Amino acid sequence: MRKVSPFVSAGLPVSLALALASCLIGAPVVAQYAATPDPAAAAAAAPLPPARPIGTPPLTTSEGYLNAGAAELVRLEADTPNNRKARNVIIFIGDGMSVTTLTAARIFEGQQKGVDGESYVAQMDRLPHTALVKTYSHDGQVPDSAPTATAIVSGVKTLNGVLGVGPQAVEDNCKATEPYKVKSLFEMAEDKGYATGIVSTATITHATPASTYAHVAQRDWEVDANMPAAAKAEGCIDIARQMVEWPHGNGFEVMLGGGRQHFMPNTAADPEYAGKKGKRADGKDLIANWQAANPKSAYVWNSEGFAAVDAKKTDKLLGLFEQSHMQFDADRTASGSKEPSLAEMTTKAIAMLSKNRKGYVLMVEAGKIDHGHHGGNAYRALQDTVALNDALKAAMDTVDLRDTLIVVTSDHSHTFTMAGYPERGNPILGPVVDQKGKSTLAFDGKGYTTLGYINGPGAVTTLPRTDPLKEDTQALNYRQQALIPTGSETHSGEDVVARAAGPKAHLFKGTIEQHTIFQIMRAALGFK
């Protein structure tokens, strides 16, 4: 009689049962069950969970590592391509989420949960298909977010500084740029009757979310007050107004993020901050205009109003939760959660968009990862990466991966580094302590942190430098030391990672161009 694993008898797929058995008990189970057919796993369109369940204790023996690797191989071999047509596409973008950010955030999240950070399985790690993505722009080795976002959603590399237009554009010259608008996946979807949504923790008019709807010769023209007189005279339209007046389908069903001041006249008082007003110089109240055009919809500006929205009874939802960018996730939770989390916004957006029988296209951006890095502050950048994992989990718990393509990627990298020889389990935000429990010292006799930046506001400009061993490097406001002094840490040009699950997800493989992401999403939806 063939032996049956207790995990198999419990109804789990054989490949997952192998992973659980191997990782939890370290027993040589693979040889016993590897030959057993697993029709369910072979036919499944959704990805199998990763081999190591969350919270699994670190492996301690050679046998344990060998069996865990063999079980992982079984899981990988059981995965089959899903060539079905996608009903929905959700693109998650971690702005500035470099490979180092992914690694450090995984360890950070695991350590927050009190488990082994190095072998921890983050939600992004659960997506089965992966590619490296080239991030250069049409005119730069290192890009900003405008051309990279344009490449992702419109399939065209363009110039640093411009948005939703081709490489023939002329920065800051809207008349010369006008003929070179490129159509985004979101515009295609709206024109075909799909629902669309954008969610961001940055301003909703920032480069990444704006790439879905805006066509401008300067990404900084988020509001008319930011535009030069010459641009206004030529009839250029600011990004906020382009969002509200978007001429595709019936407009976005969901718009959630920051940037409230860009939609309010400079005479209107902000509802949250005493003494602050809107920023529009043209006197337009774009929020009121949107409400008038969408009478069965809801506008909210705080978490209380957001929570009260009934997705079933609401046609469209506009949420502007800050005057400018939304708070870092670490600050949001510390202040009593006056703003919804990225996961909460994602869940509500899916509930709103899922009412459309054709399907939907949704972008979810963790925009504050980028802001944390620019400030040389790893804690906040990593916490916002954890928030993106939470949002991804919320989506994966909700959608059916048989008909929903989920893509998680970044627009560009940062000069963020992970260095030294810290021991296993060393706090990821801490100074380097080696495998013998001894602090590692630099040539100046002082310690250094595992995480750092090549440039940025944390650069040492006076000697002697401060000693991280005498500082609380795990404090929220600690700024990692950097090599080159700059007012803001810069982007970096190396490849980023794209991960995917669902229809056509298997096309994410090898090293691809950033504009190819658009082509895969379009192919999944069957758009011509």
Sequence and secondary structure as in RCSB ss.txt:
>XXXX:A:sequence
MRKVSPFVSAGLPVSLALALASCLIGAPVVAQYAATPDPAAAAAAAPLPPARPIGTPPLTTSEGYLNAGAAELVR
LEADTPNNRKARNVIIFIGDGMSVTTLTAARIFEGQQKGVDGESYVAQMDRLPHTALVKTYSHDGQVPDSAPTAT
AIVSGVKTLNGVLGVGPQAVEDNCKATEPYKVKSLFEMAEDKGYATGIVSTATITHATPASTYAHVAQRDWEVDA
NMPAAAKAEGCIDIARQMVEWPHGNGFEVMLGGGRQHFMPNTAADPEYAGKKGKRADGKDLIANWQAANPKSAYV
WNSEGFAAVDAKKTDKLLGLFEQSHMQFDADRTASGSKEPSLAEMTTKAIAMLSKNRKGYVLMVEAGKIDHGHHG
GNAYRALQDTVALNDALKAAMDTVDLRDTLIVVTSDHSHTFTMAGYPERGNPILGPVVDQKGKSTLAFDGKGYTT
LGYINGPGAVTTLPRTDPLKEDTQALNYRQQALIPTGSETHSGEDVVARAAGPKAHLFKGTIEQHTIFQIMRAAL
GFK
>XXXX:A:secstr
     HHHHTT  HHHHHHHHHHHH    HHHHTTS  HHHHH  S    SS TT     SHHHHHHHHHHHHHH
HHH     S  SEEEEEEETT  HHHHHHHHHHHHHHTTS STT   GGGG  EEEEEE   SS SS  HHHHHH
HHHHS    TT BSB TT  TT HHHHGGGB   HHHHHHHTT EEEEEEEEETTSHHHHTTT  BS TT SSGG
GS HHHHHTT   HHHHHHT  STT  SEEEEE GGGGSBTTSB SSSTT B  BSS   HHHHHHHH TT EEE
 SHHHHHH  GGG S EEEE SSSS   HHHHHHTT  S  HHHHHHHHHHHHTT SS EEEEEEETHHHHHHHT
T HHHHHHHHHHHHHHHHHHHTTS TTTEEEEEE S EESEEE S   TT  TTSB B TTS B B TTS B BS
EEEEEETTB  SSS   GGGS TTSTT    EEEE SS  EE S EEEEEESTTGGG  SEEETHHHHHHHHHHH
T  
